[in-house]
Amino acid sequence: MSVHVVLATLGSAGDVLPFVAVGSELRARGHRVSVLATPAFRDLVAPAGLELVAMGTVADFERVAADPRLWSPTRSFRTVVEQAVLPAMRPVHEFVAGLDPARTVVAASVLALGARIAHDSHGHPLVGVHLQPAAFLSAYDNAELGPVRAPSWLPRQVHAARLAAVDRWASDPLLAPPVNAFRAGLGLPPVTRVLGRWAPSPQTNLGLFPDWFAPVRPDWPVNIRLAGFVPAGDEGSGAPGSGLPTALEAFLEGGAPPVVVTFGSSMRHARRLFAAAVEADRRRGRRTVVLTRFRDQVPDPLPAGAVHVEWVAMARLLPRVAAVVHHGGIGTVAQVLRAGVPQLVVPFAHDQPDNANRLLRLGVAERLDPRRFTPETAGAALDRLLGPGVRRRCAGYAARTDPVAAVRVAADVIEAAAPAG
């Protein structure tokens, strides 16, 4: 039976594109698909033939993305909650609540709290979609929260108590009052541990990452299925089927595989890091591709052997490079793993430190704190990464990454949660 599939997501391009990939598969299966997201990504949603339901405005998104607090390990959570999560709560709920629960299934990010409330208030089937394992605060994983990571040797009970304390003293004071005030207006009881326990779907949860990156833990949400990493449109270009720019193609053909440096589609505060990365490569005779939408972040002038591009089809670029220096966002992590090249991760906040730690355990990456990222430290880390042992491990995990199969699994899970009959 054809149903209306509602995909609700918050965040940057890396958060939206996996939903677009899954939505495209669901549309091909005959379902109507609506994507609830910022209109800043209309050009990512529309080419896939999906309906964009605008949450907020382009100006809202650009304002949040430009806020330097978004990249602070101590201030990013409050910034995201106050400027993105809470403003979207009521609009998401209102859209979902206006649909017939008997002909609708909702697949939503854990931060799209309005979808979770609509499940409670109107009974809409809900699949919680989790792009990264850091969405689940597990006592088995020693999650890195903010600038502090607990010693791994502490008993599991201590880690569990620590996570409960984070919910009680850090997360709930920001989220619980507005969430519960909204719920009270709908006649719903109050909730606690909003992100840590309540926000995931009580019905079905879907992880868009493989078990070798993050195995299911006993304290994760109920009824969870791991699909694997899904493709990000044309892996980042937003233009399905697009190739590489002519100038970049000529650059790649003109010498040894370069190092790609990118800190995400929304990062506007990394000029020093770009400069350090370019200088690290210059000193060692390596070539560099600087990947950013913001020209003011690029060193001027660039040295010989370095080129700037705004954005490209990552699936076409990454298999032709030597390594990638990046921020550790899950979308970039997945793309680089698929390409089978080493990663130097410079995490700022959000899920990035946890993603970096998982890559370290796989032996395919090194990690540098942004404050310690200099030409010397970056150059030495890349020297270690470019050895044959790391490349073999990268190739091994690339062979285990199947984004086409992951999209099918994700679509299957969402279809299975849809109303019967």
BAZA-836077 format. One line per field, with one value per residue (C-alpha): residue in three letters; x negated, y negated, z negated. Coordinates in Angstrom, 3 decimals, padded with zeros to 6 digits. Last residue first. Example, Ala and Ser with C-alpha at 12.3 -4.5 7.8 and 13.67 -1.06 7.14 Angstrom:
! residues 2
aa: (SER, ALA)
east: (-013.670, -012.300)
north: (001.060, 004.500)
up: (-007.140, -007.800)
***
This chain:
! residues 421
aa: (GLY, ALA, PRO, ALA, ALA, ALA, GLU, ILE, VAL, ASP, ALA, ALA, VAL, ARG, VAL, ALA, ALA, VAL, PRO, ASP, THR, ARG, ALA, ALA, TYR, GLY, ALA, CYS, ARG, ARG, ARG, VAL, GLY, PRO, GLY, LEU, LEU, ARG, ASP, LEU, ALA, ALA, GLY, ALA, THR, GLU, PRO, THR, PHE, ARG, ARG, PRO, ASP, LEU, ARG, GLU, ALA, VAL, GLY, LEU, ARG, LEU, LEU, ARG, ASN, ALA, ASN, ASP, PRO, GLN, ASP, HIS, ALA, PHE, PRO, VAL, VAL, LEU, GLN, PRO, VAL, GLY, ALA, ARG, LEU, VAL, GLN, ALA, VAL, THR, GLY, ILE, GLY, GLY, HIS, HIS, VAL, VAL, ALA, ALA, VAL, ARG, PRO, LEU, LEU, ARG, ALA, MET, ALA, VAL, TRP, GLU, VAL, HIS, VAL, ALA, GLY, ALA, PRO, LEU, PRO, ASP, PRO, VAL, GLN, ASP, ARG, PHE, ARG, THR, LEU, VAL, VAL, THR, ARG, ARG, GLY, ARG, ARG, ARG, ASP, ALA, GLU, VAL, ALA, ALA, ALA, PHE, LEU, ARG, ARG, ALA, HIS, ARG, MET, SER, SER, GLY, PHE, THR, VAL, VAL, VAL, PRO, PRO, ALA, GLY, GLY, GLU, LEU, PHE, ALA, GLU, LEU, ALA, THR, PRO, LEU, GLY, SER, GLY, PRO, ALA, GLY, SER, GLY, GLU, ASP, GLY, ALA, PRO, VAL, PHE, GLY, ALA, LEU, ARG, ILE, ASN, VAL, PRO, TRP, ASP, PRO, ARG, VAL, PRO, ALA, PHE, TRP, ASP, PRO, PHE, LEU, GLY, LEU, ASN, THR, GLN, PRO, SER, PRO, ALA, TRP, ARG, GLY, LEU, VAL, ARG, THR, VAL, PRO, PRO, LEU, GLY, LEU, GLY, ALA, ARG, PHE, ALA, ASN, VAL, PRO, PRO, ALA, LEU, LEU, PRO, ASP, SER, ALA, TRP, ARG, ASP, VAL, ALA, ALA, LEU, ARG, ALA, ALA, HIS, VAL, GLN, ARG, PRO, LEU, TRP, SER, PRO, ALA, ARG, VAL, PRO, GLY, LEU, GLU, ALA, ASN, ASP, TYR, ALA, SER, LEU, PHE, ALA, ALA, PRO, GLN, LEU, HIS, VAL, GLY, VAL, LEU, PRO, HIS, GLY, HIS, SER, ASP, HIS, ALA, ILE, ARG, ALA, GLY, LEU, ALA, LEU, VAL, SER, ALA, ALA, VAL, VAL, THR, ARG, ALA, PRO, ASP, LEU, GLY, ALA, VAL, PHE, GLU, HIS, VAL, PRO, ARG, MET, ALA, PRO, LEU, VAL, ALA, GLN, GLU, VAL, VAL, THR, ARG, PHE, SER, ARG, THR, PRO, SER, TRP, LEU, ARG, PRO, ASP, ALA, ALA, VAL, ARG, GLU, PHE, ASP, ALA, VAL, THR, GLY, MET, ALA, VAL, LEU, GLU, LEU, GLY, ALA, PRO, ALA, VAL, LEU, ASP, ARG, PHE, ALA, PRO, THR, ALA, LEU, VAL, SER, VAL, ARG, HIS, GLY, ARG, ALA, ARG, LEU, GLU, SER, GLY, VAL, ALA, VAL, PHE, PRO, LEU, VAL, ASP, GLY, ALA, SER, GLY, LEU, THR, ALA, LEU, VAL, VAL, HIS, VAL, SER, MET)
east: (003.939, 001.050, -000.214, -003.873, -006.615, -007.606, -007.937, -010.439, -012.518, -012.477, -013.554, -016.538, -017.456, -017.271, -019.395, -022.005, -022.177, -023.059, -025.513, -027.605, -030.654, -032.559, -035.025, -035.755, -036.571, -039.288, -040.651, -041.111, -042.939, -045.297, -045.910, -046.787, -049.411, -050.890, -051.950, -050.123, -048.656, -051.976, -053.183, -049.728, -050.095, -053.565, -052.310, -049.319, -051.473, -054.092, -051.764, -049.676, -046.536, -047.016, -044.038, -041.885, -042.622, -044.199, -042.973, -044.490, -042.597, -042.124, -043.036, -039.461, -039.816, -040.944, -037.872, -035.670, -037.443, -036.928, -033.204, -032.935, -034.807, -032.595, -029.175, -028.615, -031.879, -035.150, -036.800, -040.005, -040.123, -043.011, -041.506, -043.100, -041.551, -039.098, -036.541, -033.656, -035.412, -035.875, -032.181, -031.046, -033.303, -032.183, -028.542, -029.316, -031.006, -034.621, -036.063, -038.209, -041.644, -041.320, -044.051, -045.826, -043.122, -041.545, -038.935, -037.756, -036.818, -034.088, -032.174, -032.667, -030.764, -032.179, -032.030, -033.596, -036.918, -040.333, -043.639, -047.077, -050.260, -051.651, -050.849, -047.405, -047.356, -045.323, -044.599, -040.965, -038.422, -037.282, -036.232, -033.470, -031.967, -034.914, -037.166, -040.875, -042.514, -046.176, -049.367, -052.193, -055.752, -056.358, -056.536, -053.639, -051.441, -051.864, -051.371, -048.016, -046.918, -047.993, -046.210, -043.008, -043.209, -043.705, -040.763, -038.467, -035.579, -032.961, -032.093, -028.740, -029.615, -032.163, -035.748, -037.452, -041.042, -041.719, -045.286, -046.414, -047.036, -050.296, -050.330, -048.516, -045.532, -044.048, -044.557, -042.955, -039.911, -039.760, -039.764, -037.056, -034.772, -034.121, -031.149, -027.469, -025.158, -022.848, -023.464, -023.584, -027.337, -027.919, -028.024, -025.837, -023.003, -024.724, -025.059, -023.876, -026.173, -024.865, -021.304, -021.494, -018.149, -016.891, -013.877, -014.449, -016.782, -020.438, -021.268, -022.305, -024.647, -024.372, -027.795, -029.302, -031.537, -031.512, -027.760, -027.180, -025.790, -022.392, -020.861, -017.113, -014.766, -011.267, -008.363, -009.468, -011.144, -014.227, -013.433, -012.642, -015.938, -019.010, -017.397, -014.509, -015.859, -012.507, -008.961, -005.808, -002.316, -000.383, 002.775, 001.715, 000.949, -000.968, -003.154, -004.185, -005.046, -006.846, -009.061, -009.743, -010.716, -012.482, -014.929, -017.429, -017.365, -017.058, -020.389, -022.954, -022.036, -019.655, -020.720, -024.409, -023.803, -022.158, -025.192, -027.555, -025.495, -025.728, -029.491, -029.841, -027.767, -030.010, -032.998, -035.751, -038.581, -037.652, -038.592, -035.838, -036.012, -035.748, -035.662, -032.019, -030.743, -032.960, -030.834, -032.335, -030.934, -029.229, -027.415, -025.650, -024.445, -022.767, -022.959, -026.727, -026.060, -025.572, -022.878, -020.013, -016.545, -013.728, -010.883, -007.468, -003.929, -001.578, 000.376, 001.865, 000.390, -002.456, -003.612, -003.096, -005.425, -008.157, -007.725, -007.903, -011.208, -013.067, -016.399, -016.202, -015.958, -012.673, -010.991, -007.223, -004.696, -001.355, 001.863, 003.618, 002.037, 003.909, 001.848, 002.355, 000.434, -002.672, -002.670, -001.833, -004.435, -007.209, -006.202, -006.096, -009.511, -011.481, -012.234, -013.267, -015.861, -017.476, -018.479, -018.024, -018.963, -021.791, -023.336, -022.985, -024.783, -027.529, -028.647, -031.220, -032.779, -032.556, -031.718, -028.164, -029.435, -030.951, -027.439, -027.512, -025.582, -022.845, -022.379, -022.559, -019.814, -017.471, -018.154, -017.237, -013.930, -012.221, -011.120, -010.273, -008.307, -010.299, -008.516, -010.805, -011.627, -015.303, -016.266, -014.046, -015.745, -019.349, -018.461, -015.937, -018.735, -018.531, -014.783, -015.496, -014.098, -010.891, -011.156, -007.889, -007.657, -004.639, -005.206, -005.489, -008.591, -010.682, -009.512, -010.829, -014.207, -014.410, -013.469, -016.355, -018.830, -017.188, -017.329, -021.042, -021.442, -019.875, -022.332, -025.456, -023.883, -023.679, -021.234, -017.667, -015.646, -012.066, -011.215, -007.457, -006.347, -002.794, -001.627, -001.248, 000.000)
north: (002.470, 002.036, -001.323, -001.963, -000.580, 002.110, -000.560, -002.477, 000.626, 001.649, -001.844, -001.661, 001.789, 000.615, -002.451, -000.291, 002.081, -000.820, -002.207, 000.987, 000.486, 003.682, 003.269, -000.255, 001.239, 003.428, 000.673, -001.546, 001.241, 001.683, -002.085, -002.194, 000.500, -001.059, -004.303, -007.533, -007.871, -008.268, -011.060, -012.645, -012.861, -014.416, -017.047, -017.930, -018.303, -020.481, -022.588, -023.223, -021.644, -021.622, -023.873, -021.967, -018.739, -016.189, -012.691, -009.945, -007.646, -004.184, -001.996, -000.903, -002.076, -005.475, -005.694, -005.083, -007.838, -010.287, -009.537, -010.160, -013.471, -014.591, -013.819, -017.436, -019.407, -020.421, -017.326, -017.509, -014.110, -013.012, -010.318, -007.595, -006.515, -003.712, -005.741, -004.276, -005.176, -008.718, -009.101, -007.664, -009.944, -012.944, -012.249, -011.487, -014.833, -014.273, -017.706, -016.904, -016.153, -013.619, -011.381, -010.425, -011.398, -009.739, -007.624, -010.874, -012.886, -010.945, -009.929, -013.472, -015.108, -018.586, -021.702, -025.163, -024.312, -025.679, -024.487, -023.796, -022.687, -026.175, -028.136, -029.606, -033.392, -033.924, -031.156, -030.017, -030.848, -034.024, -031.887, -030.183, -027.128, -025.012, -022.290, -023.039, -020.460, -020.044, -018.736, -017.292, -018.556, -018.026, -021.710, -022.556, -019.862, -021.237, -024.772, -023.849, -022.206, -025.168, -027.654, -025.617, -025.415, -029.159, -029.907, -027.513, -029.690, -029.506, -025.812, -025.046, -022.502, -020.710, -021.163, -020.256, -019.501, -017.029, -015.708, -015.308, -012.292, -012.923, -015.253, -016.923, -014.610, -015.755, -019.411, -018.920, -017.320, -020.185, -022.758, -020.890, -020.652, -017.055, -015.059, -015.521, -012.514, -013.832, -017.500, -018.047, -017.675, -015.807, -012.105, -012.286, -012.168, -011.310, -007.544, -005.428, -004.025, -000.779, 000.364, 000.952, 002.044, 001.002, 002.459, 000.822, -002.100, -001.445, -000.151, 003.334, 001.938, 002.389, 002.449, -000.829, -001.038, 002.723, 002.647, 000.427, -003.147, -004.650, -003.428, -002.869, -002.863, -001.400, -001.787, -003.648, -006.165, -007.872, -011.142, -009.679, -008.136, -010.355, -013.193, -013.991, -012.405, -013.354, -013.426, -015.282, -013.843, -014.688, -016.809, -018.643, -021.869, -019.787, -018.423, -021.926, -022.869, -019.542, -020.195, -023.798, -022.828, -019.534, -020.787, -023.186, -021.939, -018.390, -018.378, -019.600, -018.616, -015.689, -014.332, -014.709, -013.121, -010.111, -009.822, -009.875, -007.297, -004.970, -005.519, -004.717, -001.564, -000.494, -000.459, -003.027, -001.723, -003.958, -007.123, -009.740, -012.090, -015.828, -018.685, -018.209, -014.673, -011.828, -008.716, -005.920, -003.246, -000.706, -003.282, -004.364, -007.807, -006.981, -009.848, -009.302, -006.284, -008.557, -009.036, -008.028, -007.736, -007.164, -005.463, -006.700, -005.534, -008.463, -007.956, -011.425, -012.855, -010.456, -010.005, -013.730, -014.384, -012.262, -014.126, -017.484, -016.458, -016.518, -016.148, -012.332, -012.590, -011.501, -008.813, -009.377, -006.941, -008.111, -006.551, -005.525, -008.417, -010.882, -014.061, -017.367, -016.132, -015.721, -019.345, -020.764, -018.637, -019.714, -023.373, -023.103, -021.504, -023.434, -026.469, -024.103, -022.126, -024.896, -028.059, -027.090, -023.428, -023.866, -026.761, -024.985, -021.968, -024.003, -025.899, -023.635, -021.850, -025.088, -024.753, -026.122, -028.915, -030.493, -031.393, -031.484, -028.224, -029.517, -032.717, -030.887, -028.505, -031.247, -033.272, -030.265, -030.161, -027.991, -024.435, -024.245, -021.219, -019.939, -017.461, -014.884, -014.571, -013.860, -017.116, -018.964, -017.788, -018.932, -022.229, -022.919, -022.676, -026.198, -025.536, -023.998, -020.517, -018.473, -016.087, -014.831, -011.504, -010.063, -006.346, -004.351, -002.267, -004.802, -007.380, -005.168, -004.879, -008.637, -009.189, -007.001, -009.086, -012.362, -011.353, -010.644, -014.131, -016.107, -015.500, -015.986, -019.102, -020.630, -020.112, -019.084, -016.220, -015.073, -012.498, -012.107, -009.078, -009.285, -005.767, -003.442, 000.000)
up: (-005.211, -007.568, -008.799, -007.980, -010.231, -007.702, -005.004, -007.143, -007.812, -004.134, -003.072, -005.431, -004.137, -000.539, -001.268, -002.994, -000.021, 002.260, -000.281, -000.429, -002.644, -003.480, -000.594, -001.823, -005.218, -003.735, -001.531, -004.581, -006.404, -003.463, -003.268, -006.952, -006.537, -003.378, -005.087, -004.282, -007.751, -009.529, -007.242, -007.502, -011.277, -010.944, -008.508, -010.682, -013.794, -012.092, -009.954, -013.081, -014.535, -018.299, -019.094, -016.594, -018.527, -016.221, -015.430, -013.295, -010.994, -009.498, -012.478, -013.173, -016.780, -015.521, -013.294, -016.335, -018.268, -015.420, -015.266, -019.008, -018.704, -015.770, -017.246, -018.376, -018.744, -017.068, -015.648, -013.570, -011.867, -009.640, -007.435, -005.331, -001.984, -001.153, 000.811, -001.206, -004.429, -003.104, -002.282, -005.608, -007.647, -005.581, -006.372, -010.016, -010.614, -011.623, -010.950, -007.928, -006.500, -003.693, -002.319, 000.926, 003.394, 006.435, 004.613, 002.973, 006.056, 007.826, 004.695, 003.396, 006.230, 005.757, 003.622, 003.535, 005.133, 004.144, 005.582, 004.144, 005.927, 006.246, 003.126, 002.484, 002.351, 000.344, -002.150, -001.843, -004.538, -002.755, 000.209, -001.767, -000.078, -001.189, 000.231, 000.335, 002.623, 001.749, 003.375, 001.328, 001.464, -002.223, -003.195, -000.892, -002.456, -005.973, -004.644, -003.102, -006.335, -008.464, -006.199, -006.235, -010.013, -010.441, -008.124, -009.998, -011.186, -008.439, -008.637, -006.973, -004.269, -006.387, -007.517, -004.264, -003.280, -000.464, -000.185, 003.406, 005.645, 007.559, 010.545, 013.417, 013.837, 010.535, 011.471, 014.877, 013.270, 010.796, 013.596, 015.506, 012.500, 011.423, 012.639, 011.977, 012.018, 009.344, 008.537, 004.766, 004.954, 001.721, 002.477, 005.585, 003.078, -000.203, 000.060, -002.897, -005.581, -007.023, -007.727, -011.475, -012.922, -016.341, -018.114, -021.487, -022.074, -023.005, -026.495, -025.382, -022.694, -018.913, -017.275, -016.055, -012.980, -012.399, -013.006, -009.988, -009.960, -009.179, -012.439, -012.387, -015.347, -015.604, -018.058, -021.205, -018.875, -020.252, -022.111, -025.560, -026.753, -026.469, -024.590, -026.922, -030.073, -031.618, -030.283, -031.274, -030.648, -027.471, -027.360, -024.214, -026.076, -028.601, -025.815, -024.774, -028.361, -028.693, -025.683, -026.725, -030.319, -029.426, -026.827, -028.357, -031.973, -030.570, -028.743, -031.279, -034.856, -034.500, -031.137, -031.920, -035.330, -033.694, -031.421, -034.390, -036.249, -033.256, -033.014, -036.718, -036.327, -033.479, -035.806, -035.099, -032.928, -030.011, -031.876, -031.420, -028.452, -029.032, -026.498, -025.526, -025.939, -024.764, -025.041, -027.094, -024.750, -027.003, -029.148, -025.989, -024.994, -021.705, -019.218, -019.312, -017.083, -014.060, -011.437, -013.707, -012.220, -014.715, -012.901, -013.960, -013.232, -013.865, -017.076, -017.471, -020.680, -021.426, -017.821, -017.276, -020.233, -018.644, -015.347, -017.130, -018.693, -015.387, -017.199, -017.142, -013.370, -011.942, -009.877, -009.914, -008.462, -007.129, -005.834, -009.061, -010.964, -008.694, -008.443, -010.261, -013.298, -011.126, -009.971, -013.388, -015.134, -012.775, -013.115, -016.959, -017.458, -014.823, -017.025, -019.860, -017.892, -015.849, -017.719, -021.361, -021.118, -018.622, -020.555, -023.895, -022.483, -020.826, -023.927, -025.595, -022.611, -020.583, -016.886, -017.011, -019.242, -016.126, -014.887, -011.074, -010.708, -013.018, -011.027, -007.696, -008.787, -009.945, -006.797, -004.654, -006.467, -009.066, -008.353, -004.680, -003.518, -000.556, 001.700, 003.285, 006.978, 006.298, 007.996, 005.452, 002.244, 002.668, 004.354, 001.584, -000.956, -002.392, -002.635, -006.059, -006.410, -006.467, -003.525, -002.054, -000.226, 001.587, 001.939, 005.163, 004.580, 006.489, 003.938, 001.150, 002.866, 003.368, -000.269, -001.396, 000.604, -000.425, -004.091, -003.676, -002.104, -004.952, -007.790, -005.661, -004.185, -007.665, -010.489, -011.201, -009.760, -009.271, -006.596, -006.113, -004.109, -002.785, -002.087, 000.903, 000.000)
***
